[in-house]
Amino acid sequence: MVKLGTDIQPRNYQGRTLSMRKANPAGPIYPDPCPNMPVERGPSDAGVGAWVPARKHKLIHDYLTASRHAWSKWPSRVFIDPFAGPGRIQVKGESLTREGGAVVAWRALAESAPFTRMIVGDLNPDRVAACEQRLEALGAMVTSFVGPAEETIDQMVASTPKGSLCMAYVDPYNLSLLSFSMLQKLAALKKVDLAINFSTMDLQRNADLELDATRARFDEVAPGWRSQQFAKSASKKNLSLDFFRYWYELVKGLDFKFSKELALVSNDQGNEIYRIAFFARHDFPIGLWDDVAKEPNRSFDFDR
Ligand SMILES: C[S@@+](CC[C@H](N)C(=O)[O-])C[C@H]1O[C@@H](n2cnc3c(N)ncnc32)[C@H](O)[C@@H]1O
């Protein structure tokens, strides 16, 4: 069993160890329909890690294609992406660009059960415009919002047609942006799957610092965590793990089932940076996620 922050090496999808640079990333590279529009190159603008297409986007793609028959039974199919970026990425060290998360998601179902609406948002208006145009160039019906996800989420939920099957992909740069109230609002949708990129690196580096009430960057992520027994006890040995478990329980409490396959995302140096947490309302999507995210012997140990 693997615990938070104990990753060793990047893996490919059969579980063999290999260098991420040699890994086969998320499928074919399609030309950019909007080559003059902005591209996501990560928070420092140096290019995103190879793990973004190879792990993060591949999982979204694989889950959606695995669930395509289920999607095809629903007349209204909605993808919700409150941290969408511009819909195009550039990996560090590559001269070409690749499709971003929302575009990968669109393409995954385009042939079988295309999303009837793509709802995208970002703090940056140029990125929102780029994402919208790239999706529209592929034939998607797009609704877009500019602003902090915590605020745009209300409009996103309100513009989701009633009775839709939805997938929300929540992909902030750091943990402090993963506000629990945003997840609560998404949970108002009856049929929604949540794929959430949870920055375990941010948590591990900063959990003890965020106990300080003058910082408290994680208070919106897991309300009430600082008053839990695990946060008050003298030993802070398991603080990150206990925080994570507490957060998981909060999300489960929104009437979700969850996957134990907390997909591990490591950076190019092999250090754990994210876990992709998946929640759904039924066993069937959980089973599909388990299958696509599974890596031998690497399920998260909830029963420690
Ligand atoms: C990790 S990137 C998104 C990558 C994209 N989801 C993908 O898979 O291609 C995070 C995005 O969040 C945006 N952002 C930063 N703070 C935000 C906030 N408070 N609300 C919404 N978007 C925000 C950034 O501009 C950036 O485009």
The ligand as an SDF file (V2000), in Angstrom:
LIG
                    3D

 27 29  0  0  0  0  0  0  0  0999 V2000
   -3.5200   23.7620  -13.8050 C   0  0  0  0  0  0  0  0  0  0  0  0
   -4.0100   25.1110  -14.8110 S   0  0  0  0  0  0  0  0  0  0  0  0
   -5.3250   24.4260  -15.7580 C   0  0  0  0  0  0  0  0  0  0  0  0
   -4.9560   23.3830  -16.7540 C   0  0  0  0  0  0  0  0  0  0  0  0
   -6.1300   22.7790  -17.4560 C   0  0  0  0  0  0  0  0  0  0  0  0
   -7.1520   22.3350  -16.5150 N   0  0  0  0  0  0  0  0  0  0  0  0
   -5.6930   21.6040  -18.2930 C   0  0  0  0  0  0  0  0  0  0  0  0
   -5.8430   20.4500  -17.8670 O   0  0  0  0  0  0  0  0  0  0  0  0
   -5.2030   21.8230  -19.4090 O   0  0  0  0  0  0  0  0  0  0  0  0
   -4.8660   26.1130  -13.6850 C   0  0  0  0  0  0  0  0  0  0  0  0
   -5.6300   27.2610  -14.2920 C   0  0  0  0  0  0  0  0  0  0  0  0
   -6.3290   27.8940  -13.2330 O   0  0  0  0  0  0  0  0  0  0  0  0
   -6.3800   29.2790  -13.5050 C   0  0  0  0  0  0  0  0  0  0  0  0
   -6.6490   29.9280  -12.2050 N   0  0  0  0  0  0  0  0  0  0  0  0
   -5.7850   30.3570  -11.2460 C   0  0  0  0  0  0  0  0  0  0  0  0
   -6.4790   30.7860  -10.1690 N   0  0  0  0  0  0  0  0  0  0  0  0
   -7.7890   30.6060  -10.4400 C   0  0  0  0  0  0  0  0  0  0  0  0
   -8.9890   30.8310   -9.7290 C   0  0  0  0  0  0  0  0  0  0  0  0
   -8.9910   31.3270   -8.4950 N   0  0  0  0  0  0  0  0  0  0  0  0
  -10.1670   30.5180  -10.3260 N   0  0  0  0  0  0  0  0  0  0  0  0
  -10.1990   30.0230  -11.5780 C   0  0  0  0  0  0  0  0  0  0  0  0
   -9.0830   29.7840  -12.3090 N   0  0  0  0  0  0  0  0  0  0  0  0
   -7.9030   30.0660  -11.7410 C   0  0  0  0  0  0  0  0  0  0  0  0
   -5.0550   29.6040  -14.1360 C   0  0  0  0  0  0  0  0  0  0  0  0
   -5.1800   30.7870  -14.9200 O   0  0  0  0  0  0  0  0  0  0  0  0
   -4.8010   28.3370  -14.9570 C   0  0  0  0  0  0  0  0  0  0  0  0
   -5.2430   28.5150  -16.2770 O   0  0  0  0  0  0  0  0  0  0  0  0
  1  2  1  0
  2  3  1  0
  2 10  1  0
  3  4  1  0
  4  5  1  0
  5  6  1  0
  5  7  1  0
  7  8  2  0
  7  9  1  0
 10 11  1  0
 11 12  1  0
 11 26  1  0
 12 13  1  0
 13 14  1  0
 13 24  1  0
 14 15  1  0
 14 23  1  0
 15 16  2  0
 16 17  1  0
 17 18  1  0
 17 23  2  0
 18 19  1  0
 18 20  2  0
 20 21  1  0
 21 22  2  0
 22 23  1  0
 24 25  1  0
 24 26  1  0
 26 27  1  0
M  CHG  2   2   1   9  -1
M  END
$$$$
